[in-house]
Amino acid sequence: MERVIDLDMAVLEVERRRGRWEDAGLTVEPVTWRDEAQEWPQQLELDRAAVVDPDSFGVVLTGLGGELSVVLFRGGWADVDYFAGIDDSGTLPTSAIGSAAAFGDQLDSYVARVFGSLADVAG
């Protein structure tokens, strides 16, 4: 898989937001990593140091009646699934992601779509 995005830099975008999300009442699960160097079926790892050749990482946020699952691939795309209510769930569209900062921007939009404005919730 082509390396378009540095996953180690992109995961920092998750960690920069973790405290704000948790303060707003969300549960942020630990980041999981997938190692392309592992034989199939690849196991998800919690310890980044155990991953030789990361090809993706994922994070799940829950709370406030919703759930958001984001998996970012080093090729520059993400799989984003969500549940925001009985009649509001599915897959969110994503565009090409060319940098960790661009991933952070998209991540903010996913969270706002599923959980609303965290400023309104936290206040």
NORUR-V756120 format. One record per pair of residues at least 24 apart in sequence whose ideal C-beta (glycine too) atoms are under 8 Angstrom apart, sorted by the first residue. I is the first residue (numbers start at 1). J is the second residue. If there is no record, write none. Layout:
# NORUR-V756120
i={I/I}
j={J/J}
This chain:
# NORUR-V756120
i={1/1/1/1/1/2/2/2/3/3/4/4/4/4/4/4/5/5/5/5/5/5/5/5/5/6/6/7/7/7/7/7/7/8/8/9/9/10/10/10/10/10/11/11/12/13/13/13/13/13/14/14/16/17/17/17/17/20/20/21/21/21/23/24/24/24/24/24/25/25/25/25/26/26/26/26/26/26/27/27/27/28/28/28/29/29/29/29/31/31/31/32/32/32/33/34/61/61/61/63/64/64/64/66/66/67/68/68/68/68/70/70/72/72/78/78/80/82/82/82/83/84/84/84}
j={36/55/73/74/75/74/75/76/74/75/74/75/76/96/97/98/72/74/75/76/97/98/99/100/103/74/100/33/54/56/57/72/74/48/54/99/100/57/72/100/103/104/48/57/100/100/101/103/104/107/59/107/104/104/107/108/111/118/122/61/111/118/122/64/115/118/121/122/63/64/121/122/61/62/63/64/115/118/61/62/63/59/60/61/59/60/61/62/57/58/59/57/58/59/57/58/111/114/115/115/115/116/121/114/115/114/110/111/114/115/107/110/97/103/103/106/110/110/113/114/114/113/114/115}
